Amino acid sequence: MLVQHKSNFSGNTRSLNKAVKVPRSYHTVFRSTKPFIRPTRIVVVYCRSQESIEDENINNLTQQVKSKLKGRNVYLIGMMGSGKSTIGKLLAKKADFHFCDTDQLVEKLHSMTIPDIFKTFGEEAFRSSETNVLRDLSLSENLVVSTGGGAILRPDNWKHLKTGCVCWLDGSPELLARRVERDGYDKRPLLANKVITDREELLKATIRKIQDIFEKRRALYEQAHVRVPVATAVEQIIYNTQGAESATPEQILIRLLTAILENNNL
């Protein structure tokens, strides 16, 4: 049905029929009703989406964090699969910082993948290259740096990390193991397992391995300026821990930014 609005409608059904093209069967209905009264005011209700509100919140928090850090770098530490690259890229985009991944920089330095570096030169050689990369990055400003899971193992690395703001992304072994499974084990030389082929058994073995590695590193991760849980809030409230479900990157980023602002030692 094509409708043409006529602002000079007087209530007469003949003028109505000209103004509005309607089927003949509707004419009787129009004749039997009272004349229409044109509304004098239209109220438009605008509802903002949750994403819009969340995005504005992130932008406001990011500007406050930039003002607080005054150009100092943000270093993301945490176990493999904790989301350092994902959160780092999102933060860098919002803050207009440059994003760096130490694992990728080490790979470029050797022109080979991390698993190949481990196989060819060993873990110690990889850690030395990682230290050199962190040293060079610490000389720059306005960076968001995603570090390898074991970057916290060397005391020398902490001298470079503490020149900026160190944020620990903390996830449960169950959550991290499922992320590693999703991304592929071939990228994680410390979790390589060619003996177990059953998927569920491999996942259980990965959880145990991650738990073992984490317990050895826990005290080092706790040296970070802020700790940021990556699990959903509901799981943290019910179980007082982090379960196997992850919060969204935006939710995690809001937690990270808020934690930085609330830290009085930065």
N, C-alpha and C positions, 0 to 999 in steps of 0.2 A: 504494500500500500504506500503510495507516494503522498507525503504530507507537505503542504506549503503553508508557512506561517503568515497570516495577515493580521497586522497589528490594529487595523481599523474595524475589526469584526464587531458588529453591533448586537449580536444575539439573534439575528434573523436567520432562519434555516436555509433560505435561498443563498444568502451570502456565504453561509457555512459550506454549502455544497460546492460553491465555486472555489472557496479557499482550500477545502479538503476534498481530495478525490477519494470517494468511498463507494463500495458496492451499493446498488439500489436497495438491497435487502436491509441496509442500515438506516435508510431514510426515515422509516417509521419510528425507530428508536430515537433518532435525533429530534423528531417533531414532538415526541411525547415527554421530552425532558426539558428542564428549565434551561434558560440561556447560560452558556459558559461564562465564567468570570475570569478574566485574565489575571494571573498572579502578579502582584506588585513587587515581590522580592523573591529571589532564588537563593537558598542557602546551600553552599557546596561544602561537604565535609571531606577533608583530606586526611587519609590515614597513612602514616609512614610505616614502611615495612621494618621488620626486626633487623634486616640486613642494613638498612639505611641508618638506623639508630646506632647499631654496632659499629658501623664504619665511621660515623661522626665521633663516637667515643674513642675509637682507636686514634683518629687524627688529632683529637685534643690531647690525649695522653702522650702521643708521640712528640708533639711540640714541647710539652712540659719536660719530657725526658731529654730531648736535645738541649734544652736550655740548662738542664742540670748537669749533663755530662760535658758540655763545653768542648765538643770535638773529640773526646776520648772514644776509643773503639769499644764495641760490644763483642765479647767473646762468648760463644755458646759451647758449653761442654756437656757431656752426657754419654750414656752407653750407646752403642750402635743401635740404630732404629728409633732413637728418641725424637727424631724430627728436627734435628739441628739445621739441616739444609732448607727444609720447608719453611720453618719459622724464620730463619735467617733471611731468606729471600723476601718474605713478606715484610719483615721489619725494615730491611734496606729500602724497599720500594716506598714504604710509608714515610720513612725518615729522610729519604733522598740521600742515603749513604751508598757506598759501594760494597757489594757482597763478595766475599772471598771464601773459598772452601780449601782448607789446608791439604786435604787428601788429593784434590784435583791439582793443586800447585805442585805437590810432590810427584805426582804422575807426570806432569809436564817436565819437571826437572830431570826425571830419569827416562822420559819418553817410553814409559811402559806402565801397565796397570799395577795397582797395589798388590794383588795376588802374585803377579810375576816378580815384583820387587822382593816380596817375602821369599819366594822360591829361589831367586837368583842370588840375593845378597843377605837375606835373613832379616828378622824383625829389628835387630839393633841398628842396621843401616837405615832402615825406614825411619826409626825414631830419631836418628841424627839429622836426617833430611828435614823431618818435621820440625825439629828445634830451630834449624836454620831459617825455615819459612816463617815461623812465629817471630823470630828475632827481627826479620826484615819487615814484617807487617806491623810490629809494635812501633816502628819509626814513622808510621803514617797516622793520619787522623781520619775520622768520619768513616770508619769501616765497620761492617758487621761480619764477623769471622766465625765460620762453622769449623770446629776442630774435630780431629779424629777421636774416637772413643778412648784411646789410650794416651792422649796428649798430656793428661794430668800426671802421668807416671814419673816424668823427669822433673826434678827440682828446678833446673834451669828454665824449663818452660813456664813455671809459675812466675818467674821474674818478668817475663814478657807479658803473660796474661794479666797480671795485677797492675799493669800500666793502664788498663782499661777497666770496664765493668764485666765481671765474669758471671754468667747466668747458667745455672745447672738445670737442664731439662730432665726431669726425673719420671721414669715410667717403670711399671712393674715388669718382671721377667716374662710374664704371660703376654702382656701387650707388646713388648719388644720382640719376642719370639715370633708372634704372628705377623708383625711388620716385616721382619727379616724373611719369613717364609714367603710373603707376598712379593717382596722385591727380588728374591733369589739369593741362594746361599753362596753362589759363585763370587759375589762381591765381598764376602766376609771370610777372609782366610782363617781367622781364629775360630770360626764355627764350622769349618770344613769337616764333613763326615761322609766318607765313601763306604762305610761299613753298613749303616742302616739305610734300608731302601723304603720301608713302610712309612707312609706320610705321617701318621699319628705318632708312631714311635720316634720318628725323626724330630717332630715338634716337641715331644716330651724331653728328648735328649738336649734339644736346643735351649729349652727353658732351664734345665739343670745347669747347662754350661754357662748361660748368661747369669744365672744366680751366683754361680761360683766366681765368675769374673767380677761381678758387682761387689760381692762381699770383700774382695781383695782391694777394691778401689773406693769403697764407700767413704772412708775417712778423707780421701783426697777430694772427692766430689763435694764434700761438705765444707771445703774451704772457699767455695764460691761466694760471691757477694749475695746472690739471691738463689733460692730454689723454686723451680716452677713445675708443679705437677702437670702431667699431660693427660691424665685420665679424666673421665667425666666427673662432674661435681657430685652427682648422686652416689656413685660408687665410693667416693672418698668419705661421704657422710655416713653411709650405711656400714661400710667395712673398715673405715679408718685406714684405708690403704688405696692403692691404685689397681684397678681391675684390668680386664682385657679390652675394654672399650675406650677409645680415645676421644677427647674433646676436639672441637673443630680448631683449625689453625688460628682463626680469629679469636676464639675464646682463650686459647693458650697465649696468644700475643697480648691480650688485655691483661692476663695474669702477670705476664713478664713485665710489662710497662708499669703496672701498679706496684709490683714488688720493688722495682728500681726506685720509684718515687718515694716509697715508704722506708727505704734503707737510708739511715742517717749517717752511715759510714762512707758514703760515696761523695 
